[in-house]
Amino acid sequence: MNAWAQISAVAELEHARLQAALADARTQQSAFLDELLRTNAATRFGREHGFHQIASVEEFRSRVPIRRADEFAPWLDAVARGEPQVLTIDPPVAFESTSGTASHAKVIPYPEAALRAFRAGVLPWLRALLIRRPRITDGVAYVAASPVGRAARKLPGGGTLGLPSDAAYLGTELLPALSQVIAAPPSSSDIDTWRVRTLAHLARRADLTLISIWSPTFLLELLEALPSNAERVFAELHAAGDASAARRLERALVSHDLREHLWPQLQAVSLWMDGASAPYAQRVASLLPGVHLDAKGVLATESVITVRTALGAVPALTSAFLEFVDDDGGPHLAHELEAGARYRVVLTTPGGLWRYDIGDEFECAGIERGVPRLRFIGRAGIVSDLVGEKLTDSFVAEALAQLPAAASLVPSPQPDPHYELWVDSGEHTGESMARSVEQSLRRNPQYAYARELGQLKDLQVVCAPGFAQHRARHVFERGGRLGDAKSCALLLDRAGLPPAPPGTT
């Protein structure tokens, strides 16, 4: 059995598990929670919250409150310090840091059960993709799941931050097969060196059939940098003795067609396409014409939340116990969701997160054959309130969705309170975009009232091509994850934004 066949066989099993769970979400989620509680009853957290006395979902909710990341930090910090059996009976095999989109970065422990939960969410997606694009198995994949350029680091308790490879995130069983089909570029702690080495490595892979990344800005950071780094990439190819790759690269640069000359077998690019990532995904499409863009489900450092299947993005019931909290604070399970309603997701995971409010907001886009389809809206915890207007990330994302270019809204309290519309392009008219966004923002009564009173001054447009990638590099340079710098519609933190260019309207 070849490597792709081995992977496909295991993916088929995980798909069957997920389908069975979706067919009876009430029973499966109750059993999933019961297993987590019994396994971890003797942990410090389990003793503190009386896990051994919990016999139902309702009792679990009464004993374990929903906590935000900062409220959960004492237990996570204890695990990172090396205290045993705080959140899970089994010890962590590794740790990973979050991106810190709405708060400071956190360190999340990964016991073996957490890695199995990630596999349970990733492999059903891969199985669905291989059915739609079977020729992926004719070649190799470029997968970027773990942070690039990050040196190995030991935590105070002796644990390791990160896993040795992207394949390791799916557990040890598939590691040999995945290692055969993943094109792994050499690593580097220097971002410029990493970029050149990765481009050269991928230029040599005419058999590349799949690119799987998270943020589309990660791939743009590579592809859009190719012309300016061409000389160094050619030097790498000549040093490797690969004249054929050098000729293909030269043709690709002359013709501006990477797909035809560099990666003629490329079948699909899998990446985030929801929310503020959508316009960046379209830029990827323009650089790789004819390649299928595959919208990823939502996978956070903490857990898989949705899995992209033939039905759409469905709850990752075999990866976590998922609760969906409505606007009134009422928690619901997957089988209780209503089409058109919006919910905030709360996680209970095999990795030891117990009713953890991750801050992501979803809409139930529909229910098909009893299975809810979920659409990521934005970050529920991101709210701007300069003068009482209370703009949320999800509301702003809708206001920006119709723009012809990627953009983010940035609050500015000085010299007078106002908002800036940062546009990741220099090819569009700022005035027309300002009018469109202003009209949409005024659907918020408090914003409209503040504008009428003059509390909020005119919206200013900042045309700054590449600002999202500039911000991603800023995150990386401060120890964050280059590929996990989420594109947010509402940016509360100006850190990482480049200086505003002349011509702000």
C-alpha positions, 0 to 999 in steps of 0.5 A: 500500500503506498503512502497516499493509500495508507492516509486515505484508509485512515481518513475513511475511518475518521470520516465514518466516525464523524458521520456517525456522530453527526447522525446522532449529535445528542447521544454522541456529544453526551458520551464524548463528554462523559468519557472526558469527565471519567478519564480526567476526574482525578486531575486537579481541575476535575477534583476542584469541579467535582467531575466524579459527581457529574452525570449529565450535560446539565450538571456539567454546566452547573459545576463548570462555568464558562471561562475566557482565556484570561480566566483559564490562564492559572491552570494553563500556566500550572501545566506549563510550569510542569505541575502534573495532572492539572487538566488531563491525566496524561502528560502533554507531549508538546505545547503550542502558542496561540496567535493572541489575536484578541489577547496575549498569546497563551500556551496550550498543552497537547497530550496524545489525546489532543493530537488524536482529536486534531486528526479526527478533524483534519482527516475527514476534510482530507478525505472529502478533498481527495474525492473531489480532486483525486489527482492530488494523490499523483504528487506531493503536498506542501503543508504549513501547519506549524510556525515557521522560523521559530527556534525550539524552546523549552518551557519552565516546566521542561516541556517543548514548544511545538512539534518536530514536524507538521506531520506530527500534528496527526499522531505517530501512526501516520508519520511515516506515510505523511513524511513521504507525501509532504514536501518539507522545505529546510527551516530557518530562523531568519524570515528572509532566508526561510522565504528564499529556501522555501521558494527554491524547494517548491520550485523544484517540485514539479510534482506539487499537487496540493498546498495546505496552509491556514492564512492566505497572507502566508502564501501571499508572503511567498508568492508575491515575494518571488520576483524580488527574490528571484536572483537568490532563488536562482542561486539556490537552484543552481547550487542544488544542480537543478537546471531544469527547475531554474529554466521552469522558474525563468519561464514562470517569471517571464509569463507570470504563470506559476501554475503552468510552468512551476506546478503544472500538476497543482490541483488545489490550495486549501486555506481560510476563505471566510470572514476577513480572509476572503479577499486575500484568498481571491488574491491567491486565486489570481496568482494561481489561475485554474487551481481549485481553492478549497475553503478550510474549516475552522481549526484553532490552536486550541481545537478543531471547531468545524470540518469542511465536508461535502455538506459544508462546514459542520461541527467537529463533534469527534474532536471536542464537546462543542457548546454554542452560546446564543446572544442571551447566554444560553448554551446549545448543543449542535442538534439544537442550533437554529438556521440563521441564528448566531452563536459563540463557541465554547470548547471542552477538549481532550487537551484539557480545556473545560468550557473554554470560551475561544471567542469565535462567532458563527452563524448557523447557515442552514441545516441539511439532513439534520446537520447544521452548517456553520459559517465563521463570522468573526471574533466575538471578543473584538469590540471597538468603543471610542464614544459608545458605538460598540462595533464588533468584528463580525459587524465590521466584517459584513460592512467590508465584505462588498469592497473590491479589495481587502481591508480592515477598520482601525479605531483612532482616538487622536486627534479626534475620535474617528475610524481609519479604513486600511485598504490592502491595495493602491488600485481603488478609489478611496472615496467610493469605498469610504461611502460604501463602508460609512453607509454600512456602519450606520446600520449600527444606531449608536455609530450613526448617532455618534456621527450625527452628533459629531462625536465621531469624525469622518472615516479616513481611508489609508491605501497601504498595499501589503499592510496585512503581510507587514502585520504578519511579519511583525507578529512573527518577529515578536515570536508569533506564528507567521501563518497564524496571523489572522486577518481581522476586519476590526484591528484594535491594536495598531502594532504591526501596521506600517506608517500611513502613506501620504494621500490618506483621504 
